């Protein structure tokens, strides 16, 4: 997982929330969320379906 900026407020809390949410799904036992800063995130990395879900124009 990567964030838009190293100063992102949710960089510590979001991985914890993701793990907590995934633990609620039956059959999921082992969860590891890795935060990486390379490659840097940018809007062009959003998939076509992700862009549609976010209300952005598809590429």
PLY file of the C-alpha trace (Angstrom):
ply
format ascii 1.0
element vertex 59
property float x
property float y
property float z
element edge 58
property int vertex1
property int vertex2
end_header
0.00 0.00 0.00
1.20 3.50 -0.73
-0.03 6.97 0.08
-0.07 10.28 -1.75
2.46 11.88 0.60
4.83 10.85 3.38
3.06 13.35 5.65
-0.34 11.72 5.05
-2.28 11.73 8.33
-3.71 8.26 7.75
-0.39 6.49 7.02
-0.39 4.95 10.51
-4.11 4.45 11.12
-5.31 3.19 7.72
-3.28 -0.06 7.66
-4.65 -0.87 11.14
-8.20 -0.18 9.96
-7.69 -2.34 6.86
-6.48 -5.28 8.96
-9.43 -4.87 11.36
-11.90 -4.80 8.48
-10.40 -7.82 6.72
-10.47 -9.84 9.95
-14.26 -9.52 9.88
-14.43 -11.55 6.66
-14.84 -15.26 7.23
-11.96 -17.30 5.87
-9.34 -14.55 6.09
-6.81 -15.39 8.76
-3.38 -13.97 7.98
-3.15 -10.34 6.94
-0.05 -8.29 6.25
-0.23 -4.71 5.05
3.05 -3.24 3.84
3.44 0.50 3.34
5.81 1.51 0.56
6.81 4.90 -0.75
8.20 3.68 -4.06
6.80 3.91 -6.61
5.06 7.09 -5.53
1.29 7.05 -5.82
-0.31 9.24 -8.44
-3.80 9.47 -9.86
-2.78 7.74 -13.10
-2.35 4.51 -11.09
-6.14 4.22 -10.55
-7.65 1.50 -12.73
-10.50 2.20 -15.14
-12.97 0.55 -12.76
-11.54 2.44 -9.79
-11.95 5.73 -11.66
-15.57 4.92 -12.45
-16.25 3.96 -8.80
-14.74 7.27 -7.66
-16.76 9.26 -10.18
-13.70 10.15 -12.26
-13.78 9.98 -16.05
-12.43 6.65 -17.32
-9.20 6.82 -19.29
0 1
1 2
2 3
3 4
4 5
5 6
6 7
7 8
8 9
9 10
10 11
11 12
12 13
13 14
14 15
15 16
16 17
17 18
18 19
19 20
20 21
21 22
22 23
23 24
24 25
25 26
26 27
27 28
28 29
29 30
30 31
31 32
32 33
33 34
34 35
35 36
36 37
37 38
38 39
39 40
40 41
41 42
42 43
43 44
44 45
45 46
46 47
47 48
48 49
49 50
50 51
51 52
52 53
53 54
54 55
55 56
56 57
57 58
